[in-house]
Amino acid sequence: MREDVHTVFISYASPDRDRVLPFAAWLEKQGFDVWIDCQRLKPGQHWNFEVTRALDKATFVLAFISKLSFDRRGYLQRELKLALDRLTEKLIDDIYLIPVLLDDNVEIPTQLRALQAVRASNPQCREQIAGALHHQLTRLGIERHRVQERGQVYWTSSTKREEWDGIPGYEVELQFLEFRSDRYKNISEIGDYMKGVLVPSLFEPRAGRLSQSPDLFDYGQDKFFRTANAAQERNNINRIFISYNQ
């Protein structure tokens, strides 16, 4: 169980991989959950599905721009479009999408020019990125605290993830909330109720491990399609991602 997990999604062009990986390693040392395709995607997984899902869950997006990626078509451009779409849902002063310029003489893409960029050549580059991320996390914490104080209701969250690569496979992510309040004495029962509703969502895919059917699933299918077929056959979705806005 991990509380308040914050994921940093790293968007880059494949020719820049060697220059970007040190940033990913550094962010992990800072305690962030880093999503970068070359480390998180498994053979046979559906690229589009996994990338979109990771972006949906990400707290931050670092977009690495270089001379090699500026005019390059592909996943970097698509990821930027998805990130910019999500940016429109944020507050104007939120920090969500951070452009990182790998080359000093590269132009900032037009769609990112409204955002303050950081240059990798700057000796303070990593400190600037860390400062921006922690500033936003502090803002989120302060805003949440204000809401809690105003309503006299306090909550914390924890996340449980489980996956199994079988026939069929499944992935489950559940977020549990715990409430407390001196004003509303029984409010803690809401968290108990929510947990009771969510836990069966974990037990159901687990039960699939006891009733495997080689007529429906086989390892010749990639992981994504094994799970998708399982969902269709049981008329339920094995991949369950349930979250609550904090």
C-alpha positions in Angstrom: 0.0 0.0 0.0 1.5 3.4 -1.0 0.0 6.7 -0.1 -0.2 9.6 -2.5 1.9 8.1 -5.3 2.9 10.7 -7.8 3.9 9.6 -11.3 6.1 11.5 -13.7 5.5 10.6 -17.3 8.6 11.1 -19.5 7.9 11.9 -23.1 10.9 11.8 -25.6 12.0 10.7 -29.0 13.8 7.4 -29.2 17.1 8.8 -30.5 17.3 10.8 -27.3 16.9 7.8 -25.0 20.5 7.8 -23.6 20.3 11.4 -22.7 16.9 11.0 -21.0 17.5 7.9 -19.0 19.7 9.7 -16.4 16.8 12.1 -15.7 14.5 9.1 -15.1 17.0 7.5 -12.7 17.4 10.8 -10.8 13.7 11.3 -10.5 13.3 7.8 -9.0 15.9 8.6 -6.4 13.8 11.7 -5.5 10.9 9.3 -4.7 8.8 9.7 -7.8 7.1 6.9 -9.7 8.7 7.3 -13.1 6.9 6.1 -16.3 9.2 5.8 -19.3 8.3 3.4 -22.1 11.7 1.7 -22.5 11.5 0.6 -18.9 7.8 0.1 -18.2 6.5 -1.4 -21.5 6.6 -5.2 -21.6 7.0 -7.2 -24.8 3.6 -7.8 -26.4 1.8 -5.0 -24.6 -0.4 -2.7 -26.5 1.5 0.6 -26.9 -1.4 2.9 -27.4 -3.4 1.5 -24.5 -0.4 1.6 -22.0 0.8 5.1 -23.0 -2.7 6.6 -22.7 -3.3 4.9 -19.4 0.0 6.1 -18.0 -0.7 9.7 -19.1 -4.2 9.5 -17.5 -2.6 8.6 -14.2 0.4 10.9 -14.3 0.8 13.9 -12.0 3.5 15.5 -14.1 4.7 15.2 -17.7 8.3 16.0 -18.6 8.6 16.6 -22.4 12.2 16.3 -23.6 12.8 18.3 -26.8 15.9 18.1 -29.0 17.0 18.8 -32.5 16.3 15.2 -33.3 12.8 15.3 -32.0 11.6 18.8 -33.0 10.3 17.8 -36.5 10.1 14.1 -35.8 6.6 12.5 -36.2 5.6 9.7 -33.9 4.8 9.0 -30.3 6.4 12.1 -28.9 4.0 14.4 -30.9 1.1 12.2 -30.0 2.0 12.2 -26.3 2.4 16.0 -26.3 -1.1 16.4 -27.8 -2.6 14.1 -25.1 -0.7 16.0 -22.4 -1.8 19.4 -23.7 -5.4 18.1 -23.8 -5.1 17.2 -20.1 -3.4 20.6 -19.4 -6.7 22.3 -20.3 -8.3 20.6 -17.4 -5.8 22.1 -14.9 -5.8 25.5 -13.2 -4.0 28.2 -15.0 -1.2 28.3 -12.3 -0.8 24.5 -12.0 2.5 22.9 -13.0 1.8 19.8 -15.0 3.7 19.8 -18.3 7.4 20.8 -18.2 9.4 21.2 -21.4 13.1 20.2 -21.0 15.3 21.4 -23.9 18.1 18.9 -24.5 19.9 21.2 -27.0 20.4 24.9 -26.6 19.7 25.8 -30.2 16.4 23.9 -30.5 13.2 25.8 -30.9 10.4 25.4 -28.4 7.5 23.8 -30.2 4.7 26.4 -30.8 2.2 24.5 -28.6 4.6 24.7 -25.7 5.8 28.3 -25.9 3.3 29.4 -23.2 5.1 27.2 -20.7 8.4 28.0 -19.0 11.1 25.6 -20.3 14.3 24.5 -18.6 17.5 23.8 -20.5 19.4 20.6 -19.8 22.7 22.5 -20.2 21.8 24.7 -17.2 23.9 23.4 -14.2 20.7 24.0 -12.1 18.5 22.1 -14.5 17.6 19.2 -12.1 17.2 21.5 -9.1 14.8 23.6 -11.1 12.8 20.6 -12.1 12.7 19.3 -8.6 11.7 22.7 -7.3 8.8 22.9 -9.8 7.5 19.4 -8.9 7.7 20.0 -5.2 6.1 23.4 -5.5 3.1 21.9 -7.3 2.8 19.1 -4.7 2.9 21.6 -1.9 0.2 23.6 -3.7 -1.9 20.5 -4.0 -1.4 19.7 -0.3 -2.2 23.2 0.8 -5.4 23.3 -1.3 -6.5 20.0 0.0 -5.8 21.1 3.6 -7.9 24.3 3.0 -10.8 22.2 1.8 -10.5 19.8 4.7 -10.4 22.7 7.2 -13.4 24.4 5.6 -15.5 21.2 5.8 -14.0 19.9 9.0 -13.5 16.6 7.3 -10.0 15.1 6.8 -8.9 12.2 4.6 -5.9 10.3 3.5 -5.5 7.9 0.6 -3.7 4.7 -0.1 -3.3 2.8 -3.3 -3.2 -1.0 -3.8 -1.9 -2.4 -7.1 -1.9 -6.1 -8.2 -1.3 -7.8 -11.5 -1.0 -11.4 -12.7 0.3 -12.5 -16.1 -1.8 -15.6 -16.6 -4.5 -16.9 -19.0 -6.2 -14.5 -18.8 -4.0 -11.9 -17.0 -5.3 -9.0 -15.0 -4.2 -5.7 -13.5 -6.1 -4.0 -10.7 -5.5 -0.6 -9.1 -7.7 0.5 -6.2 -7.5 3.7 -4.2 -8.8 3.6 -0.7 -9.8 6.7 1.3 -9.9 7.0 5.1 -12.0 9.8 6.7 -12.0 11.4 10.1 -13.9 14.3 11.6 -14.7 15.6 15.0 -17.9 17.2 13.6 -19.2 14.1 11.9 -18.5 11.2 14.2 -19.5 8.3 12.0 -17.8 9.6 8.8 -15.0 6.9 9.1 -17.7 4.4 8.1 -17.8 5.9 4.6 -14.2 4.7 4.0 -15.1 1.3 5.4 -18.1 1.2 3.0 -16.1 2.2 0.0 -13.4 -0.4 0.8 -16.1 -3.0 1.0 -17.4 -2.0 -2.4 -13.9 -2.0 -4.0 -12.3 -5.1 -2.6 -14.7 -7.5 -4.5 -13.3 -5.8 -7.6 -10.0 -7.4 -6.7 -11.4 -10.8 -5.7 -13.2 -11.2 -9.0 -10.1 -11.3 -11.3 -8.3 -13.4 -8.7 -11.0 -16.0 -9.1 -10.2 -16.2 -12.8 -6.9 -17.9 -11.8 -8.9 -20.8 -10.6 -10.9 -21.3 -13.8 -8.5 -21.0 -16.7 -9.8 -22.0 -20.2 -7.3 -22.7 -22.9 -10.2 -22.6 -25.4 -10.5 -18.8 -24.8 -7.0 -17.7 -23.8 -3.4 -18.7 -24.8 0.0 -17.3 -24.4 0.2 -16.8 -28.1 -2.0 -13.7 -27.4 -0.2 -10.7 -26.0 -1.1 -9.6 -22.5 -3.5 -6.9 -23.6 -5.6 -9.1 -25.7 -5.7 -11.9 -23.1 -7.1 -9.5 -20.6 -9.5 -8.0 -23.2 -10.8 -11.4 -24.2 -11.4 -12.3 -20.6 -13.4 -9.2 -20.1 -15.6 -10.0 -23.1 -16.2 -13.6 -22.1 -17.2 -12.8 -18.5 -18.9 -9.6 -19.5 -16.8 -7.7 -17.0 -13.5 -5.8 -17.1 -10.6 -7.4 -15.4 -8.5 -4.3 -15.5 -10.1 -2.1 -13.0 -8.8 1.4 -12.3 -10.9 3.2 -9.7 -9.8 6.5 -8.3 -11.2 9.4 -6.4 -10.2 13.0 -6.8 -8.5 14.2 -3.7 
